[in-house]
């Protein structure tokens, strides 16, 4: 928060002796000329002559405050109060001195005392509010600002500082509303425009933030922070060239801004003139060949450009030149993590933490490594420590959310992602991660909303569309993912994998011919694409072209005998042909190759329901499947079918559960309808068959013709 400058209006005095009066007059005159040292000397001599005059201590305390010698000021204000406990202004200004000396609790006590002695002014509420903000009591600060504003509704400072308190609360919308009022009252106040820009950036309104940062730097061209944060906002919008220019301006004003070279290095790596990124630091190294910091950022640039070997050489050189730089070890830890050198990464993160126990990013680097080493408990402890050090770092919250997601602590993970988005709502990556966590928690509606939000925020970003598309496809959002792959193919028409994925989506939305066209196109582009052949086999199975399906899947397995998905598809083919033993064999092989292929477990449980003496194994497989995917409607639907096959009367509960998890999961309606028919409940069964058909399940039409006259 902006420091409050004391403007002192010295009170009249009455001297006990002519000499002390003359010294007081002289001291006040010198203070009026800002000769505070001379004033202090006069007041000190006056105290020697009249040591029980509370006003002289008060005057000298003010002079000390104006020299920022707050400890001596507090001592003199205290003596003034001892001599005259009813001296309201001495209490008030001692509160200011405590606040300036970073002692907000003492300041609040003094302000409380002063305000209890006399009718409080708007200024008193203002200063106490500032102290409460400094103490972290934002609710109390806002309450005081509210009172001050009622008393002085045209004081721009009150709106400005209330906005700061609201921003510190995380209420950036409320903060912006206050900054808007303050800006109308003081249109040339660069600080409040800067604060408003920060709140806009925190809400993800980077264009609005940039406009305010530009205005702030116009009003105050020496505001290095405004140039720095403006550059960050521009980088978030991928306006890297503009960001580079602003980073360089910030450096020219204040080259010691924390992490500015690091951010500049990242922007240079993405700028339109990529060659200038390397040359910028190369030239700097020519001028200063033993500067460890330049090697560090040169390494960051090279890493961002994909030259990991050169980056490692630079990081090693930086550490050799300055073995005490925690940031260098933390950055090298991240590179070693990317290179899958987890032991080396952990060693570097450990060193960074030893060198700087307050390096919040080092704890996150180590947390990510520990996660790879399967030590989720210690990973979570490191993430907790990072957040404790820097509670407003959205990246730390996201990392902890990732850890909690892996630990299946979904409510806690979602709370972390939610908080990260309140801090930085402009991060598409966080929406993507929250979408995945919501899906695992069973919130399919919220998951899809987050995936769409990530795509909207990162509109046109091929990398984001590719990642989101794959996750949406895996989540079976088939209709919603089709436009994603249409876009990706418009940008990369030679990418066979995109045709395969679009074909899968088309297959599951009833466009079987379109799916076949896409699979054929992928195979024409890459004749040895086992994935394309396997997916075409799946489609041929759906079309009941069993020979063509078997031919394709066998070709896929000749290309890659370790393709667990191909074994799964062939297992489904054998299941369709009622060859349960071979189906079971293929499901076993798929799981042997990839124990994490969750969908195979439930399918194996289902096929076991057709085999004598396999009921215990069937129950074990479904228990495992539900443990792996407790919110997956398909798992409960398959278990319901298996129970129906084994004449287990609780099958209906599983179909009900599947529908409760996903009201648009058509197979569960079909199978529940068949169960109802077996129980002679035809009327209710027909409602289920019609629902399944409405949701796109063609097989339901035959049941409607048979049972629903």
N, C-alpha and C positions, 0 to 999 in steps of 0.2 A: 504494500500500500504506500501511496505517496506520503512522504514525511510532512508533518504539519509544522509550518514555520511560525514561530511565536512573534506576533507583532505587539510590542509592549507599549502601553500607554501609562507612563509612570504617574503614580498618584501624588497629590500635593503632600508636603511634609511640614513638620514643625520642629525646629531645632531646639535643643535644650541649651545650647551655647552658641555664641556667634561663630566660633571656629568650626564646629561640627556642621553648622548650617551652611557655611561657605563651602566646606568640602563636599557636602551633599549636592549643593547647586552645581559645583564644578563637575562632580561625577555624573550627574544627570545630563549636563551639557555635553560631556564627552561621549556618553552613551548615545545621545541623539545624533552625534557625528559618527557613530559606529566605532569609536575608539574605546572598545570595551576593556582593553588591558589598562588604559589610563583611568577609566571609570572605576575599575576594581581597586586600583591603587588609592584613589581618593576615598572610596567607600571604606576601605580597610583602615585608613588613617582616622576617618570619622568614627569608626567603631572603637578605636583606641581611646577616643575622647568621650564617647557616649555608648558604652557597650551594652546597654539595656534597651536600646531603641530598636524595636522589631522591624520598623520600616527600612532601616539601613541594611539589615541583613536581607530583606526582601529585594531591595534594589541591587545589592551585590549578587544575589542569587540569579536575578534576571540577566545581569551582565555575563555571569558564568554560563548560563544557558545559551546566550547568543554566541558564545565561543565554543559551544558543544562540550563544555566541561560539566557534564551533568552530575557527576558524583559530588563535586564541590557545590553545585547549585542546590542539589537535594539537601546537603548538609546545612547550607544557609537558610533554605526555606524551613527546614526543621527547627533551626534556632529561632527564626522569626515566629513560628507557631508556638514554640515553648514560651516565648515572651508575651505572645498575644494569641491565645487559643481560638479567639473569635475572628481571626484575620482570614476572611473567606478567600480572598484572592491568593493568599499564601498557600492555602490548601489546594486551590485550583491549579496554580502554576507548578506546585510541587508534583501534582498529578501529571502535568505535561512533561516535567523533567523525567519522572519515572517512565512514562510512555516512550520518550525519546531514548531512554537508557535500556529499552527492551525489558521493562519490568511492568507488564500490563496489569497484573493482579494488584500490585501496590498502587498503580495509577488509578484503577477503578475504585479502590478503597478511598483514595483522596478525593476523587470526583464525587463519590457518594457523600462524603463528609461535607464538602463545599455546598452541594445541592440541598442537603438537609438543613443547612444553616440559613439559607436565603432562597428566595423564589428562583428556581433554575431558569437560565436563559437558553435559547436555542443553541448558542455556542457551547454551553456546558453539556447539553445532550449530544451534540456533535462530537465533542472530544471524548466523552465517555463511550460513545458508540465506536469510535476508532479504537479505543483501548480494548473494548470487548471483542472487536474483530481480531485484534492482535492476539488475544487470549484464546481465540477459536470459538468464542460464543457468538456465532453469527445470528442466531435467533434474537439474543439480547441486543446485539448491535442494531439489527433491523428495527426492533421495537423502539430504540432510542432515536434512530433516524426518522421513524414515522412521526414521533412527537416533535422533533426539531422541524420537520417539514411543515407540520400544522402551524407552528409558530412563525416559520419563515419560508413560505411556499415558493419564493422566487430565488432561493439560494441554490445556485447550480452545484456547488460543492456537495451539498447534502444528497442530491440525487446521484451524483457521481460516486460518492463513497458508499451509499446504500447499494448501488449497482455492484460495486466491488464485493461487498458482503454477500450479496445474492449469488454472484459468480462463485465465490468460495464455497457456498452451499451446494453448488451444482445447478442452481436455478438460472441458467443462462438466458432463457426467454425473459424472465423478470428483470435480469440485469440489463438486457438490451433496452427494455422499455424505459428504465431509469436513465440510461445513457442517452437515449433519444431526447428526453426532457432536458437533461443537462446540456446537450448539444444545441438545443434551441435557445437556451439561455446564454450559453457561452460557445458560440460556433467556432471560435478560434482556439479552443482548449485542446491542445494536441494529446494530452494524457488521456482524456476521457474517450477521444476517438480511438486511441490505441487500445484502451480497455474494451471498448465495444467490438473492435476487430477480434480481440482474443475470444470473446464470448461467441461471436459468429463462427469462428474457426472451430471452437469446441462443439458447436452444433452441426458441424459439417458444411456450413454455408461458406465455402471457400471463396466464391466470387464476391460475396458481400464483405468478407473479411479482407480480401485484397484491396477492395475499393477504400475501406477505412484505413488500412495500413498506408496506402498511397497518400491519403489525405493527411494522416498523422506525420508522415515524413515530409510532406510539403510544408506543414506548419512548423515542424522541428526537424530540419535536415540532419541533425546530429544524433537522432534517436537510432542507435545501432540495433536495439532490440526490435524496433518496428521493421527495419529492413530485413532482419533475420527471420522474424516470424512471417513476414510477407513472403519471403523466399520459400519457407516451409509450406505455406498455403499453395503457392504456385507449383511446388513439387507434387503436392497431393493431387493437383489437377493435371499433372504431367506436363506443365508448362516449364520444362527444364531450362530452356535458354533464359527466360525471364528470371527464374530462380537463381541461376548462376550469376547473373548480373547483380541481383540484390544481395546474394551471399558475399560477393566481392566488395560491394559497397559497405556492408556491415563490417567486414574485416578491416577495410581502410579506416573506419571510425574506431573500432575496438577489436583488435586482433585476438584478444583474450576471452572472447565469448565462449562459454563451454560448448564443446562438440561442434563448433561451427565448421572447422575444416573437414570433419567427418561427414557432415551434411553436404558440404560443397563437393566432396569427393563423389558422393552418391549422385548428385545432380549432374556433375561433369560426365559421369559414366553413362547417363541417359540423354545427354544433350544432342542436338542435331549434328554437332561437329565432334564426333567421338574421339577423333585424333587429338583434339585440343585438351581432352581430359588427361591423357598420358603426358602430353607435352607440358601442361601446366605444372605438374609436380616434377617432371624431368628437369625443366628449367630451374625450378626452385632448388633441386638437389645440386645442380651445377653451381648455384650461388652459395649453397650451404650444404656441402657434402656430408657433414657429420651431424645433421639435424635428425634425431630419432623420430620426431613427430612427423616430419615430411615423409620418411620411409613408411610410417604407419599408414598415412592417408594415400600414398602412392600405391601401397598394397591393396587398400580398399578399392581404389579405382580399378586396378588390374583384376581383382577378384570379381568385381561387377561386370567387367568386360569378358569374363570367362577364362582368364589366364591364371588358374589356381597355383601353378608351379611358381610363376613370377611373383604372385602375391605372397606365397609362403616365404620366398627368398627375402622379400621386403620386410615382412613381419619379423623374420629371424634377425635381420640387420637392425631393425628398430630396437628390438629387445637387447641385442648385443651392445648397442650404443647407450641404451638406458634401461638397465635391468630392473628398474624400480617403477616402470610405467604399467600400472594395473590395466589400463585400457588396451595396451598392446597385447597382453596375455589374454584378455577377454576376447579380443577380436580374433586372435589366432585360435582360440578355443572354438569359436564358431566355424572357422575354416576347417579345422580338423574334424569337427562334427560333420560338415558337409562331405568330407573325404572318408567318412565312416571310421576314422581313427578315434574311437570313443575313449580309450584309455588316455591317449595324448590330450584329447580335448578336456577330459576331467582334470588332468594334471595342470593344464593351463588355467582352467577356471579356479582350481584350488589356489594357485599362486596369486591370481588376481584378487581373490578374496582376502588372502593373507596380507597382501600389500595395501589393499583398501577395503576394509570390512564394510564400508558404506556404499560399495559399488553394486548398485541394485541389479545392473545388467549381468554382472558376473554370476550372481546367484541364478539368474534365469538361464544363462548358458549352461551352468552345471545341472540345473533341473532338467533341461532337455536331454543332456547326456545320460543322467541317471534314469530317465524314462526309457531310453534305448537299452540300458543295462538292466531293465526290469525292476528297478528299485523305486517303485512308485511312492513309497512312504517318505523316503529321503527327498525325492523330487518334489513332493508336495511341501515338505518342510522348507526347502530352498525357495520355492515360489512364495510361500507365506512370508519368509524373511525379506524377499525382494519387495513385496507389497508393503510390508511394515516400514521399510526404508523410504519407499516412494509410492504412497497410496494413490496418486493420481496418474500413474503410468498405465495406460490402457493395455499396453503390450504385456505387462506383468500379469494383469487380470486374465488376459486371453490365454497365456501359457498355463496359468493355474486352472482355467476352465478346461483346457485340453487334457491336463492331468486328471482332473476330476471326471471328465468324460470317459477316459480310459478305465478309471476305477469304478465306472458305472454309478457315480454319485451325481446323477443327472440334475436334480434340483439345485445342488450347490454349483455345478458347472454353469447352469443357465443363469444363476444369480451373478456369477462372475462375468459372463458375456453381457448380461444386461447392464451391469455397472460400467464395463468397458465402453459400451455404446453410449451411455450417458456422458462419459468423459469425452469420447470421440465418436460421434455418430456418423462420421464420414468415412469410416473404414469398412470397405466392402468385404475384406477378408474376415472380419469379425462376424458379419452377417452370415457368411458361408459356414463358418464354424458353428455358430449358434443353430443354423439350419440343420446341420448334421446331428447336433446334440438333441434338438427338439424331436427329430425323427426317432432317435434311439429311445427317447422318453415317451414315445407314442403320440406326440402332437404333430400329426401329419399336416394339418392345416397351417399351423405356425411354421413348420419346416418349409413348406412350399412358399409361404410369404417371404421368408428370409432368403431363400434361393433367388426368388424374383427380385428382391431388393438388392442383392449383391449384383445381379446382372444389370439392373437399372442404373446403379451407381457407377459401375465400371463398364458402361455401355460401349460396345465396340472393341473391348479388350479380348483378343483371341485366347490368351492364356486363361483369363477368368472364365470365359464362356466354355472353354474346354474342360476345366476342372468342375465347374458347376454342372455342366451337361452330364459328365460321367456320374457325379453323385446323384443327380436327379434320375438318371437312368437306373442306377442301382437301387434307388428308392421306389422305382416303378411309377414315377410320375410321367408316364409315357406320352400322354397328350400334350402336357406342358413343355416337354423337352424337345418336341419336334421343331418349333421355331428356332431353338438354340442351334440345332444341327443344320437347319437351313442356312442360318447366318454363317456358321463355321465353314460350310461347304462353299458359300459365296466368296469367302476369303481364301480358303485353301481347297480348291476343287480337286487336287491330286492326292488328298489325304484319304487313303482307303479306310482307315479306322473310323472316320466320321461317317462314311457310307454304311459301315457295319452297324454302328450305333443307331443311326437313323433307321436302318432296316429293322432293328430290334424294336424300336419305338413304334414303327408302322405295323409290325407284326402283332403287337399287343393292343393296337387301336383298331384292328379289323381291316387294315389296308394290306391284305396279304400279297396282292400283286405288286404294290409299291415296295413292299419289303423284299420280295423276290428280285425285283429290278435293282434295288440297292445292293443286295448280296452279290448278285451276278456282276454288277459293276465293280465291286471291290475285288472279286476273284479275277476279273479281266485285268485289273490294274496290278494285281499281285497273285499269281497263280499258286503260290506256295503259302498263302495266308491260311493257316490252320484255323484261325478264329473265324474267318469268313465262311469257310467250309462247314465248321461246326454249327454256326448260326443258321446257315442255309439248311443244314440237317434238321435243326430244331423246327424250322418253318415247314419243311417237308413232312415232318412228323405231325405237325398241327394239321396239315392238309391230308393226312393219312396216306401219303406217298411213302410207304414204309421202305421199299427197296431203294428209292432215291435217297431217303434219309440215311439208311445204313451205309450206302456207298459213300456219301459225303463225310459222315462221321469217321468211317474207317480211313479215308484219305487224310482227314485232319490228324488222326492218331499216327499215321505213317510219317507225317511231317513233324509232329511233336508228340512223342510217346508219353510225355509228362504233362499233357494238357488235361488238368483235372476237370475243366468245363466240358471237354469233349466226352470224357468218360461219364459225366453226369448226364449229358444229352443222350448218349447211347443207353445208359441205364433207364432213362425215361422211355426210350424206344422199346426196350425189352419189356418194361412194365406195361406199356400199351398193348404189346403182343401177348401179355400174360405169361411171359417167360421170366418168372419171379427169381429163379436162381441166378440167371445171368444178370438180371437187373441188380440184385444184391451184390454180386461180384463187382460190377462196375461202380456201384456206389462206394463199396469198400476201397476200391482202387483210387477213386477220386479223393477220398478222405485220407488215404495213405500218402498221396502226393501233396495234398493241401489240407491239413487238419483244421484250418481256419475257414474252410468253405462251409459256412453255417447252413446254407440251404440244403446241402446234401444230407445232413443229419436227419431232418424231418422227413425227407423223401425215403431214406433208408428205413426209418420207423414205419412209414406207411407200407412199404413193400413187405416188411416183416409181418404185417398183419395178415398176409395171404399164406404164410408159411407155417406149417404145423410146428408146435413146440418153440416158437420164437416170441411168444407173448412177453416174456420177461425182458428180452432184448429190445422188443418194440417199446415197452414202457420206459426202459432206460434211455433209449434214443430220444424219445419225446421229452423226457425230463431234462436231458442235456440240451435239446433244441430250444426249449422254453427258457432255460437258464441263459443260453446265448442270446436269444432274441425274445425277451419277455413281452414285447409289444408288437410282434409280427402276426398279422391276421392269418397269413398263409400257414404258419405253424399250427395254430389252433384248428384251422379248417382241416388240415391233413390228419391231425390227431382225432378230430371228430369222425372223419371217414374211416380211420383205422378202428376206432371204437365200434362204429357201425358194422364193420366187417367181422369183428370179434363178438358182436351182440352185447356190447356194453351199453347199458341204458343211459349212461351219462353223456352220450355223444352230443345230445342237443345243447348241453352247457358249453361245449367247445365251439359249436357253430354260433351260439349267441355271443360268446366272448370275441370271436373273430369279427363279427359285425359291430360289436361295441368298439373294438379297436379301430376299425375302418369301415364306415358305413357304405363305402363304395366298392367293397371287395365282393364282386359278383359271385365267385364260386361258392362262398359260404351260404348265400341265399339258395343257390341251386341245390346244394347238398342238404341243407336244412329242409328244403321242400321235399326231397326224396325221402328223408327220414320221416317227415310228417305223413307222406303217402303210405309208408309202411305201417304207420299207426292209424291208418284210415282217417286222417285229418285232412281230407282233400281240399276243403275250402281254404284253410290257412296255407296249405302247400301251394295252391295256385297264386296266392299273393306273393309268395317267395319266388316262384318261377317267373312271374311277370316282372318283379323287381330285378332279378338276375338278367332277364332279357333286356330290360330298359337300360341296364348298365353295360350292355354290349356283349353279353354272353349268348352266342348263337345256339349253343347246345340246349339252352332253356326252351327254345321254341318247340322242340320235339315233345318235351314234357307238357307244355301248354296244350299242344294238340291232343295228347293222350289223356290228360286228366281234367282239363279245364274247358268243359263244353259250354 
